[in-house]
Amino acid sequence: MALPSEGRTTIRSFLTDEEIIEPTSDRYASATDFWTAYKNPKPQLVLRPKSLPALQKTVQYLCASDLDFSVRSGGNNTSGAKHVQLSMSAFDSFEFDQDSETVTIGAGQTWGEVDRKVEEAAPGYTVLSTRVPFVGVAGSLLLGGMSWFSGEHGLCSDPHNLLDAHVVLPDGRMLWASTEPDLLWALRGGGGNFGVVSAFKVKVHRCPQKIHAGTIAFPKTAMKAVSQGLSDFMKRCTDPKLGAHVIVMNFDPPTDTDDVPQPGIAIVIFDSHGEEHGRSELGFKWAFDIEGAVDMTKVMNIREVNEEGASLRSLAGNTIMLSSPLVDTSSIGPDFVVRIAKFYEQAVEANKALGSGTLVVLEVLGKGALTSSGGPNMTAWPHTKPQHVLQLVVGHPPGADCSQELALGLLEKAPTQICPSHKPSEYWPAFINGSQDLDQIFGPNYERLRHIKTKYDPKGRLNKGLFIPPF
């Protein structure tokens, strides 16, 4: 259905021409450049309000209309809409308060932009930004917000880190969420279900400037050695200053041959103690000592560490399905990484096109990352166990002969295939698809979330991404 002409006329009554991006505009492609191609239905208009009054009128109009619309911050997990996309990219404010050690940041920025501003305005501090720079502030923070420093300080959405949020509600009211405590509680892990956030007030933390981090690459023949070494490391490591990403994917450059893609292995390490500790027995010596290891690590500050993840942006534009199950340390046995590699091989066996867009990242988190909220009822998402995130990505290039049903089927089976003890409640709510049960994921908090959804968005107009249905 085409956007009605009267709708366009109404929109132009409260937004300027510069705030409206048509498909014919040279700004349209970048404004609708989604992380995953299948979530982008090419909206008929992109609205980019540049002021709070303009945002207020836009949100109120869209929520009162019958138009299909979505809200976009960074665009990594945004489910698109056929009529209107509301872009928050103009909301890029930044204010550092030394006395309270807080920053107030516009919700339309990427974390890379925020990292650069913190480095300039508040040297020696860090915000709990995500570990890749192209992720949007609002989308990630409203679903937890994981940082390399989360082992020490918890999630960015925990009550001691996310202090307040300025919200435009579906009925057009604007307020700071702290004035309505149920709303602020729901924003701490409940996603964008309750209003459109224009700014967040978050805590910043002092941090070291000489972090030992970067990639250790391994030959494919080292898969078993890495799997065993990681299992041993996980059993003994309780240091909140350490973290790692174990990545299984095809690292080989594309070829024109009929060779079947094979899983490779690499580890991104993080040690905020510094290089001496990072190379020691207490750090990652076990990984450096594996035969064939290629050391690409170095000493960096946190902005530089996060920038190392920018290369993952190359996956953008593929048709990608994602899921983020959680796994216990006790589940990461000697063959855990080998089972991840087996999952990759089975995906490629099912359809060779999946070889270039499928990967698994085991995000090794410090104990405090998921246990610092203060209890299961303190935030919308009741994270209380010291677990790790298994980022599952099943994807292929656009136009490849591969069905969405096949990819989703592989994704649905993967958690128990890799981790047989995995339970349906154990998911990070950032990448939710139809196979997951929100009642189990949010547990005792789900009914409360639905009541809050009914209060603020009774018609369920904010319904993209993680959707909490109203009663």
N, C-alpha and C positions, 0 to 999 in steps of 0.2 A: 504494500500500500504506500502510495506517495504521501509525502508530508503535505497536508492541506495548505492551500494558499493563505487561508485566514490565519493559520498557525505561523507562517512566515511573517505575515503582517504584524501579528501580535508581538513576536520576538523582536522585530525591528523597532517596536515602540519603546523598548527598554534597554536594548543593546545597540551600540554603534556599529557601523560597517566593519570597523577594525576588529570588533569582538565576535564577528560572525565569519566563519570560514566555509566557503562553498567547495564542492568537489572540483570546480574549475580553478580554484586558487592554487598558486604554487606553494602555499603552506599546508595544503591538505594532506599530502603524502606523509610528511613528517609528523603531522598531528594525529594520524591514524596508523602509525607504524607500530603494530602490536608485536609482543614477544612471540605469540603463536598465531599462525595464519588463520586457523579455523575459528578463532574467536573474533575475527574482524569482518563483520558483514557490510563494511563500507557505509557508515552513516550518511544520511542525506545532508546533514548540517553538523558542523563542529562549533560549539559555542564556547568562547573563551572570555568570560567576564573579567574585567581588570580592577574592579572595586567591590567592596562589600555590598553597597546598595545594589549594584548590578547582579552580583551573585545571589543576593536575597531574592530579587525579582525572578531570576532564572529558575532557582530551585522551587520557589512557590508555584510558578507557572507550570513547570514540568511535572511536578507531583500532582497538580490538580487536573492535568490533561490526560488524554488517553495515549499519548505518544510513547513509543518504546525508546527509552533513553538509558544511558550509562554514565558513570562518573569515572574520569581517568586522572590518575596522578602521574605515575611513571609509565604505566602501560604494560607491566610485566604479567599481571594476573587479571587484567581488566577483561571482563566479558563485554564485548561490544554490543551495540544496538543498531537497529535498522534505520531509525529516524534521527536521533540526536545523540551526540556525544558531548558531555560537559567536560571541558578541559580545565584543570585547575592550575595550569602551568604559570599563570600570571601571579599566583600567590607565592612569591619567593622572598618574603621578608625574613630578616634575621636580626635578633637583638640578644646580646650577651649581658647578663647581670653578674658582675664579679661577686657582689656581696652574697647573693643567694646561690651562686654557682649553678645558674640555670641559663638556658637559651630558649627563646620563643621563636619558632621557625614556621614559615609559610608551608602549608601542606602540599603545595604543588611542585615542590623541588624534588630532585633526586638526592640520594644520600651523598653522592660524590660532590655535588654542589655544596651541601651542608658541611662536609668534611673540610673543603677548602676554606669556607668562611670561618669555621672553628679554628683552623690552623692559623689564620690571619688575625682574628680578633681575640682568641683565647689560647695562645700558645701554652703547651703543657697540659691541655685538657683534651678530653674526647667526649663526644656524644656517642651513645650506644647505637651507632649506625650499622647497617647491614654490611656484609662482607664483600659485596660487589657494588661498584659505584653507580650503576645505571638503574638501580631499584628505586621506585618512588617512595617518598616519606610516608604518605598517608596509608597506602595499601599495605605496606609491611608493618607499620607501627600498630595499626588497628588489629592486626592478627598476631601480635606478639612482639616482633622486632628482635631478631637475634643478632648479636655482635660477637666479634672475637673476644671482647671483654665480658661477655655474659657469664662466664664461669666465675668471675669475681663479683659482678654487680647485678646479675639477673637479666631478665628481658627488659627491653625498652618500655614495654607496656605495664610493667609491674608498678604498684602504687608508689614506691619510692623513686621511680624514674619518670613515669608519665604523670605529671602533676596537674595538668589541666588541658583543655582543648576548647577552642572557639568553634561553635557549631551553628550552621544554618539548618533549621529544622524543616521538615516537609511543609509545615503550615506557614513558613516564611519568618518565623521568629528567629532571632539571633541571640545567643547567650554563651557564657562560659559554662562548661559542663559541671564545674565544681559547685555551681549554684543549684544543681539538681543531681544529687549524688548517685541515684540509680542510673542516670545517663552516663556519667563518667565511669561508673563500674562497667557498664555494658560496652563502652568503647575500648576497654582494656581486654581485647581479645575477641570481641564479638563482631568485628568487621564493620563495614560501612552501611549497616542496616538501619541506623537511627537518625541520621542526618548527614550533611556534607560538612566535613571539617575544613576550616580555612587556616587554622594555625594550631600548633601544639606548644605547650610549655613543658620542657623536659629537663631533667638533671644532667649536668656534665660532671665528669670525673677526672681527677688528675691521673695522668698516665705516663709511662716511660716513653722516651723518644728514640730509644735504641732497641727495637724489637727484632729478634731473629725470626725471619719468615721467608717463605717462598717455596718453590717446587723442588721435589726430589723425584726424578723420573727413573723408571726401571725397565729393563727388557721384559718382554712377555714371558720369558722363561722364569722370571722371578716371582710369578703370581703366588705360588705356594709359600715361598719364603716370606713375602710381604704379609700374607694371610696369617701365618704362624707368628711372625714378629709383632703384628698389630694386636693379636689376641693376648700375647704375653704382656705387651705394653699396657693394654687396657686393664688387666688384672692388677697391676701394681701402681698405676698412676692415679693419684688423687689431687694433683696440683691444679688449682683453679686458673693458674696463669698459662697453662698449656692448652692447645687445641690443635685440631688437624682436620683436613678434608682428604678422604681417601677416594680417588676418582678412578672409575673403571669405564673406559670408552675406547673407541678406535681413534688413536692419535695419528695414524698414518695419513699423509696427504691423499686427496682423491686421485684415482687413476682411471684410465680408459679400459683397463683389463677386466676380466671376469673374476678376479680374485675375490674370495669371500672375506668381508671385513672381520677382523679379529680383535678381541678386547685387549687393550693395553692397560697399564697401571701406573699411577703417579700419586704422590702424597704432597699436599700443601701443608706445611707445618707453621705453627705459631707459638713462639715462646717469648713472653714479655719480660722474662728475666734477662734476656740478652744472648749473645752468640756463644759465650763460654758455656753457659748452662744448656743451650740448645744442642750443642755438640757432645754433651756429657752423657753418662749413663742415666742420669736423672731426666734427660731430655730425649733427643731423638738419635742418639748414637746407633741404636739398633737398626734404624732405617739407613743411615749413611753407610753402615757396614755391610749391607746386603750386596752381594756380587753384582756388578754392572750398574750400580746406582750412579746417576748423573746429578751432581749437586748444582742447583741453580738458586740456592738460597742466598740471602744477604741481610744486612742490617738496615732497617727502615723505620720510619715513623708510621703511625696508624693510617694516615691518609694514603701513604705509599703502599702499605700492605693491602688496603682495600682496592686500590687501583690495579693491583696484580690480577684481580678477578675480571677486569674489563674485557679480556679476550673471550669470555663466555657470551658476550653480546653477539658473536658471530653466529650463534644458533638462532638468533631472532629471525622471524619470517618463515621458519620451517613450520610444518604442521606438528605441533607438540602437545602431548598429553602429560600431565604431571600429577604426582601424588607424593605425600610426605609422611609415611608411617614412622613411628617412634620405636626404638629398640633398646632393650636393657643391656647394660655392660655384660651381664652374665650370658647373654645370647651370642656375644661376639666371640665364638670359639675359633679354633685353629683353621677351620675350613670356611669361615664366614665370607671372606673376600673371594674365595674360589667359587662359592655359590653365587655371588654377584656376577662373576665372569660367566658362569653357566647360564644365568638369566639372560645376559647379553647375547650369548651364542644362540639360545633358543629363540630370541626375538628375531635375529638375523635369519635363522632357519625358517621361521614362519613367513618372513618377507625380507628379502635382501635390502630393500629400500630403507629399512629401519636401521641399517648399519651406520649411516652417517648422522643420525639424529637421536640415537638412543645412548643414554649414559646413566650411571648411578653414582651418587656422591654420598658417602657416609660422613656426616658431619659429627666429628667427635667433640662433644661439649664438656666443659668443666662441670663439676658436680652442682655448682650453684646456679647454673643456667636455668634449669626448670624447677628449682626448689626454693626460690628466693621471694616468692610472692606473698608469703605469710600464711598460706593455707588455701584449700580448694575453693573457698567462697570469697576470696579477696579480689579475684578478677573473673571476668566472664569465662575465660578458658581455664579450667581447673588443673593447671599443671603443678604436680607435686612430687613427681618421681625423677631421680637422676637418670635421665635417658638421653639418647642420641637420635639424630634425625637421619633417616634414609631417604634422600632425595631421588625419586625415580622419575626418569624422563624417557618417554617413548615417542620418537618422532621420525619424520622423513621429510625430504624436500617437497615443496609445493608441486602438485601435479603428479606425484608418484602414484603408481597403481597399488594403493594400500588403503584398506578400509579403516574408518574410524573405529568400527566395532572390533576389529582385530587388535588395534592398539590399546583400546580400553580394556579388552579382555586380558591382554598380557599384563597391563597395569594392575588390574584387580587381583590377579593370582600372585603377583610378585612378592607382596609382603610375607606371606606364609611360605612361599617357595624359598626365599632367602632366609627368613627367620621363622621357623616352624611354630615357635611359641607366641607369635604376634597375635594380639587381641583386637577385635573391631573397634574398641574405644581408643586405641593408641595411634592417633594421628595428630600431627600439627595441622590446624585448620586453614592453612594458607592456600592449599590446592585441593579443593573438594570437588569430587564428581559424584555421579549418581549412585555409585556402589557403596558409598560411606554413609553411616548412620549418625546424623548429628545428635540425636538423643543420647547415644553412647559416648560420642566425643566430648560433649559438654556436660554429660552426666547430671548431677544434682542441680546444675545451674541452667539447664535448658528451659525448663518451664518458666523460670524467672525472666530469662531472655525473651521468651515469646510474649510475656506480659508487657515488658518494656517496649518491644517492637509494636505491640498493639496500641500502646499509649502514644508513641511518636509517629508511627507510620502504619495506621490501621488498614490502609488499602494495599500495603505491600508494594509501594511504588519503587522503593530502593531494593531491587531484587536481583542484582547481578553479582557474580562471584559467590562468596559465601552468603547464602540467603536463609535468614531465620524467619519462618513464616509467622504472621500474626495469627491470633486466635480468630 
